[in-house]
């Protein structure tokens, strides 16, 4: 008999499962709370009767990912984790510490199929989606390893979250649940390379997460070259979806822009980007490119980064240059990858 995996179930789904066992709803709430305290053995759930524990051991299980290896930055308190999934696949996640608390960057897919020209996550393609429970497990593993509560989550690891939509929504509900992680939606960021229909769908959910859109170019010609998704959802169509998201959620959009030397970091690009975003409720996050050895692109020099930022700011567009964290352990933006098994065994 295949046992029912309880990790990743919503509270309502867990209540329905408990009802099939003839148990009241409050038993589901007890089990639910234990799961998101990181408990994986029913015998350790001290407020459950022994009779129920026996039934759960026979009919259910609680899955768990493992930390295969971790890399600690010598520059800051950033830690990159290589997580081993139960089927043998691996993904990466990152713990970052700020003055306001601990943030977790989690992956939503094993690999990525989007093919962005400057990103490591897409090397080797995509294997499969992660379940909501596996994404939750990334956070639980980080909390257990550090002994610290994660207060913010960014879904910016490997994969395109909006192409794993249903499990993403499941994960968001677990993060927000007072009986699980109890993290405000406003402290959760979902990253996307611009899947227009799903941006609209997410807007209609009424979940006020921060949407981070990977833009990386001010026009279709350049974005087509850097991001194949733009050939399906060009910039103006993407911006229309972003405007809809802003209206529905009343939340500011963040545009991620990786500055690549002599590619998209010119003053002309900055002026085009200023015109494109003028009047939009948004923030631009400039990211000096984190180089990927297979790609051949180079990071913009500091003077070009400063000139780019100055043009945007002088045009009234809220702009910051992202602080680099974990670049020495390839934990920075765009550096998480799927093809890591041989590397971590070295």
RODOGU-251408 format. One line per field, with one value per residue (C-alpha): residue number from 1; chain; x, y, z. Coordinates in pm, 1 decimal. Layout:
RODOGU-251408
k	c(NUM,...);
c	c(A,...);
x	c(X,...);
y	c(Y,...);
z	c(Z,...);
END
This chain:
RODOGU-251408
k	c(1,2,3,4,5,6,7,8,9,10,11,12,13,14,15,16,17,18,19,20,21,22,23,24,25,26,27,28,29,30,31,32,33,34,35,36,37,38,39,40,41,42,43,44,45,46,47,48,49,50,51,52,53,54,55,56,57,58,59,60,61,62,63,64,65,66,67,68,69,70,71,72,73,74,75,76,77,78,79,80,81,82,83,84,85,86,87,88,89,90,91,92,93,94,95,96,97,98,99,100,101,102,103,104,105,106,107,108,109,110,111,112,113,114,115,116,117,118,119,120,121,122,123,124,125,126,127,128,129,130,131,132,133,134,135,136,137,138,139,140,141,142,143,144,145,146,147,148,149,150,151,152,153,154,155,156,157,158,159,160,161,162,163,164,165,166,167,168,169,170,171,172,173,174,175,176,177,178,179,180,181,182,183,184,185,186,187,188,189,190,191,192,193,194,195,196,197,198,199,200,201,202,203,204,205,206,207,208,209,210,211,212,213,214,215,216,217,218,219,220,221,222,223,224,225,226,227,228,229,230,231,232,233,234,235,236,237,238,239,240,241,242,243,244,245,246,247,248,249,250,251,252,253,254,255,256,257,258,259,260,261,262,263,264,265,266,267,268,269,270,271,272,273,274,275,276,277,278,279,280,281,282,283,284,285,286,287,288,289,290,291,292,293,294,295,296,297,298,299,300,301,302,303,304,305,306,307,308,309,310,311,312,313,314,315,316,317,318,319,320,321,322,323,324,325,326,327,328,329,330,331,332,333,334,335,336,337,338,339,340,341,342,343,344,345,346);
c	c(A,A,A,A,A,A,A,A,A,A,A,A,A,A,A,A,A,A,A,A,A,A,A,A,A,A,A,A,A,A,A,A,A,A,A,A,A,A,A,A,A,A,A,A,A,A,A,A,A,A,A,A,A,A,A,A,A,A,A,A,A,A,A,A,A,A,A,A,A,A,A,A,A,A,A,A,A,A,A,A,A,A,A,A,A,A,A,A,A,A,A,A,A,A,A,A,A,A,A,A,A,A,A,A,A,A,A,A,A,A,A,A,A,A,A,A,A,A,A,A,A,A,A,A,A,A,A,A,A,A,A,A,A,A,A,A,A,A,A,A,A,A,A,A,A,A,A,A,A,A,A,A,A,A,A,A,A,A,A,A,A,A,A,A,A,A,A,A,A,A,A,A,A,A,A,A,A,A,A,A,A,A,A,A,A,A,A,A,A,A,A,A,A,A,A,A,A,A,A,A,A,A,A,A,A,A,A,A,A,A,A,A,A,A,A,A,A,A,A,A,A,A,A,A,A,A,A,A,A,A,A,A,A,A,A,A,A,A,A,A,A,A,A,A,A,A,A,A,A,A,A,A,A,A,A,A,A,A,A,A,A,A,A,A,A,A,A,A,A,A,A,A,A,A,A,A,A,A,A,A,A,A,A,A,A,A,A,A,A,A,A,A,A,A,A,A,A,A,A,A,A,A,A,A,A,A,A,A,A,A,A,A,A,A,A,A,A,A,A,A,A,A,A,A,A,A,A,A,A,A,A,A,A,A,A,A,A,A,A,A,A,A,A,A,A,A);
x	c(0.0,130.1,137.8,-14.6,251.4,119.1,384.0,254.4,-112.7,-314.9,-485.6,-818.6,-673.3,-523.7,-859.4,-1022.0,-760.3,-813.2,-1188.3,-1125.2,-958.4,-1257.1,-1061.7,-1185.4,-1053.6,-846.3,-622.2,-531.8,-437.2,-212.8,-33.7,-10.7,167.6,412.3,499.8,599.5,801.9,1015.3,891.9,887.9,807.1,453.3,592.1,741.2,401.1,344.0,-16.2,-145.8,-295.5,-96.9,-385.6,-372.2,5.2,-18.0,-271.1,-61.2,251.2,59.3,-112.1,86.7,435.2,607.5,865.0,1192.8,1465.1,1821.8,2111.0,2366.2,2627.8,2654.6,2890.7,2952.6,3057.3,3379.1,3239.4,2918.1,2679.8,2535.5,2510.1,2432.1,2267.6,2260.8,1938.0,1897.1,1538.7,1387.0,1405.1,1778.5,1747.6,1916.8,1831.6,1997.1,1873.9,2035.2,2021.5,2091.3,2112.1,2018.5,1961.6,1587.8,1628.9,1690.2,1577.4,1554.5,1590.9,1423.8,1403.1,1069.2,1187.6,1471.6,1655.7,1493.6,1381.5,1363.8,1705.0,1809.4,2148.8,2328.3,2183.7,2331.4,1997.7,1899.0,2214.4,2103.9,1736.3,1452.7,1380.8,1060.4,856.4,901.2,597.2,474.0,591.1,943.5,961.0,843.2,1110.6,1381.1,1273.7,1245.5,1593.9,1743.1,1566.7,1680.9,2041.2,2072.5,1847.1,1696.1,1345.4,1313.5,1121.5,1128.6,1117.6,1218.0,1127.6,1424.6,1621.6,1628.6,1313.5,1030.3,778.1,481.6,528.8,474.2,168.8,-51.0,234.8,354.4,12.8,18.1,361.6,247.4,-47.5,185.0,421.5,135.0,-51.0,-44.5,-11.1,290.1,547.0,324.0,505.4,315.3,250.2,415.5,740.6,731.3,868.9,784.2,1022.4,926.5,1089.5,753.1,487.6,205.3,-105.2,15.9,99.2,-264.2,-378.9,-166.3,-307.2,-659.1,-567.5,-569.3,-242.6,-33.0,312.4,583.4,625.2,981.9,1001.4,1331.9,1350.1,1720.5,1662.4,1473.2,1355.1,1239.7,1545.5,1787.4,1548.3,1480.7,1854.2,1890.3,1557.0,1377.0,1048.7,1028.7,957.2,630.0,548.8,714.8,788.2,474.8,251.6,451.8,416.3,40.2,27.0,242.4,6.5,-284.1,-97.0,-35.3,-401.4,-531.9,-287.2,-190.2,163.8,473.6,644.6,1018.4,1205.7,1531.2,1795.5,2129.6,2395.4,2610.2,2923.4,2883.8,2551.0,2271.3,2458.6,2489.5,2349.7,2119.1,1977.1,1927.3,1741.2,1522.3,1444.8,1355.0,1108.2,963.5,894.5,809.7,492.4,475.1,453.9,780.9,1130.7,1433.9,1689.0,2016.7,2231.6,2590.8,2607.8,2727.8,2945.7,2876.4,3181.4,2992.0,2834.2,3118.6,2940.1,3120.8,3006.3,2954.2,3226.2,3135.6,3141.2,2891.7,2668.6,2675.3,2597.2,2306.9,2162.9,2198.1,1996.4,1712.3,1705.2,1713.9,1409.9,1216.6,1240.6,1309.3,1637.5,1892.2,2205.2,2172.1,2425.1,2619.9,2586.2,2740.6,2912.3,3224.4,3018.6,2810.3,2501.7,2421.0,2148.5,2167.6,2430.9,2214.4,2230.1,2098.8,2411.3,2586.3,2601.2,2951.2,3071.8,2968.0,3127.6,3468.2);
y	c(0.0,345.7,567.9,916.3,1186.7,1453.7,1715.5,1974.7,1910.1,2217.2,2216.2,2149.2,1853.1,1716.5,1752.4,1557.6,1282.7,1263.5,1237.2,922.2,779.0,873.7,1148.2,1498.5,1811.1,1919.2,1615.9,1750.3,2084.8,1907.0,1706.8,2011.1,2214.3,1932.2,1894.7,2260.4,2241.6,2001.5,1677.7,1380.4,1092.3,1045.4,888.2,1229.5,1401.8,1394.4,1518.6,1238.2,918.6,600.4,449.6,733.0,719.4,351.3,422.0,708.4,493.4,234.9,470.2,792.8,937.0,1274.2,1326.5,1504.3,1647.7,1634.7,1875.3,1700.7,1971.8,2334.9,2614.0,2903.4,3240.6,3396.1,3739.2,3742.3,3506.8,3364.6,2985.4,2787.6,2450.1,2154.2,1969.5,1600.3,1513.3,1175.0,1071.4,1148.3,1481.0,1787.5,2155.4,2450.4,2704.2,2997.8,3144.1,3517.0,3722.7,4088.4,4335.5,4258.0,3880.8,3565.4,3527.8,3199.6,3178.4,2859.6,2669.3,2583.8,2335.8,2091.0,2286.1,2538.0,2536.6,2912.2,2937.4,3284.3,3350.2,3458.1,3216.1,2892.5,2744.0,2669.9,2468.4,2108.8,2199.8,2111.8,1772.6,1828.5,2059.8,2062.1,1996.2,2256.0,2026.7,2008.3,2386.6,2408.1,2154.1,2385.3,2644.6,2385.9,2251.9,2600.4,2672.9,2342.7,2389.1,2748.0,2733.8,3059.6,3143.9,3239.7,3566.6,3629.6,3398.7,3474.0,3216.7,3300.0,2975.0,2744.5,2722.6,2945.8,2952.9,3052.7,2739.9,2539.5,2743.3,2510.9,2393.7,2753.3,2855.7,2558.8,2666.5,3026.9,2910.7,2705.2,2998.0,3223.3,2977.3,3078.8,2707.8,2662.4,2933.4,3234.7,3458.1,3757.9,3751.3,4093.8,3929.5,3682.4,3753.9,3550.6,3588.5,3538.0,3585.8,3708.4,3439.8,3680.8,3458.9,3341.5,3696.1,3782.9,3464.7,3543.3,3896.0,3752.2,3528.8,3831.6,3726.2,4041.0,3892.1,4103.2,4020.9,4042.2,4046.1,3961.8,4226.4,4264.8,4465.3,4780.6,4663.1,4350.1,4314.4,4283.5,4093.4,3838.6,3774.3,3740.7,3583.6,3349.8,3396.0,3745.5,3595.0,3464.5,3748.8,4069.5,4363.9,4573.1,4269.7,4193.1,4551.0,4540.1,4230.4,4410.3,4708.5,4472.2,4312.7,4655.1,4752.3,4424.8,4391.5,4755.0,4627.3,4776.1,4561.9,4499.0,4478.1,4282.4,4405.5,4220.7,4457.7,4282.8,4460.4,4614.2,4433.9,4605.6,4853.4,5146.5,5490.1,5446.6,5133.5,5326.9,5605.4,5353.3,5176.2,5508.1,5586.7,5234.9,5240.5,5605.6,5650.8,5285.1,5189.4,4999.0,4960.2,4864.8,4632.1,4665.2,4352.6,4364.9,4034.1,3734.6,3567.5,3208.0,3021.9,2859.8,3181.1,3423.1,3739.4,3986.6,4202.0,4572.1,4795.0,5009.5,5336.9,5201.1,5069.0,5412.0,5592.4,5356.9,5403.2,5781.8,5800.3,5593.3,5781.2,6122.0,6011.5,5956.0,5576.2,5410.9,5225.9,5039.7,4842.8,4502.6,4419.6,4114.9,3823.0,3479.9,3537.7,3354.2,3033.5,3081.9,3155.1,3489.2,3576.5,3364.2,3127.5,2843.7,2541.1,2186.8,2014.1,2013.6,1648.6,1585.5,1919.8,1861.1,1515.2,1658.3);
z	c(0.0,-94.7,209.0,197.0,213.8,449.8,386.7,145.9,215.1,300.4,638.1,467.5,277.1,597.9,772.7,489.2,522.1,897.4,839.3,630.6,941.9,1154.9,1332.7,1419.6,1250.2,1548.8,1503.3,1158.9,1312.5,1563.7,1294.0,1065.6,1334.6,1405.7,1036.9,1008.4,1324.3,1121.9,1282.3,1045.1,1282.2,1411.7,1730.9,1818.8,1808.8,2182.6,2186.3,1962.2,2110.5,2052.5,1858.5,1602.7,1583.5,1491.0,1217.3,1078.7,1074.7,873.3,628.4,605.3,590.1,604.4,331.1,396.1,177.5,303.5,299.8,76.8,106.9,203.3,109.7,348.1,210.7,338.5,249.0,451.9,631.6,311.2,290.2,-26.9,27.7,-207.2,-125.2,-203.4,-294.2,-221.9,-588.5,-607.2,-786.0,-641.3,-614.1,-449.1,-199.1,-21.8,326.8,351.5,669.0,688.4,970.4,949.1,971.9,771.8,410.8,223.2,-153.7,-273.5,-600.7,-759.3,-1024.7,-1075.7,-1342.5,-1576.6,-1937.8,-1999.5,-2165.6,-2047.7,-2203.4,-1884.4,-1625.6,-1487.2,-1381.2,-1738.6,-1818.3,-1861.4,-1897.3,-1663.4,-1506.7,-1310.4,-1092.2,-717.5,-502.2,-258.9,19.3,-124.3,-148.1,212.6,301.8,167.7,423.5,702.1,625.9,642.7,971.6,1122.7,1009.3,1129.7,1433.8,1311.3,1196.4,831.2,811.9,436.0,135.5,-221.8,-485.8,-705.0,-711.6,-1011.5,-1221.0,-1335.4,-1048.1,-1264.5,-1477.1,-1157.7,-1073.0,-866.3,-643.6,-609.2,-476.2,-238.4,-113.1,-65.8,143.0,364.1,409.6,513.7,737.4,1107.1,1192.8,963.4,882.4,956.5,707.0,573.3,199.0,188.7,295.3,7.8,-339.4,-648.6,-939.5,-1303.3,-1640.1,-1770.6,-1818.8,-1901.4,-1854.9,-1515.0,-1400.8,-1470.5,-1299.1,-993.1,-981.6,-969.8,-672.1,-444.8,-282.6,-220.2,-271.7,-429.4,-797.6,-928.3,-1306.7,-1474.3,-1746.9,-1834.7,-2153.2,-2254.5,-2598.1,-2776.4,-3000.7,-2710.0,-2483.5,-2760.0,-2765.4,-2387.9,-2292.5,-2536.3,-2344.4,-2494.8,-2836.9,-2690.8,-2450.6,-2577.7,-2352.2,-2407.2,-2348.1,-2033.2,-1908.5,-1962.9,-1739.1,-1480.4,-1481.2,-1425.0,-1133.5,-978.2,-1009.7,-866.0,-575.9,-513.6,-489.1,-647.9,-912.2,-888.8,-1217.0,-1203.9,-1445.5,-1467.2,-1601.2,-1860.8,-1979.2,-2325.9,-2379.8,-2185.6,-1965.9,-2203.5,-2128.6,-2427.9,-2265.6,-1942.0,-2122.5,-2307.2,-1980.1,-1815.9,-2093.2,-2079.4,-1705.2,-1655.7,-1449.7,-1346.6,-978.4,-976.9,-842.2,-1048.7,-894.1,-1080.7,-1050.3,-1174.3,-1357.8,-1160.6,-1425.4,-1530.1,-1658.7,-1947.5,-2075.4,-2151.1,-2037.4,-1812.1,-1522.3,-1582.4,-1442.4,-1138.8,-1334.1,-1590.1,-1310.1,-1142.5,-1469.2,-1542.3,-1192.0,-1215.7,-1537.7,-1393.0,-1061.7,-1229.5,-1431.6,-1109.1,-1112.4,-777.2,-827.0,-618.7,-697.6,-535.3,-268.5,-380.1,-140.2,-173.8,-507.9,-385.9,-343.8,-660.5,-453.1,-612.0,-860.4,-1174.9,-1037.7,-904.0,-1126.6,-1171.8,-1304.9,-968.7,-866.6,-1002.2,-868.8,-508.9,-513.3,-604.5);
END
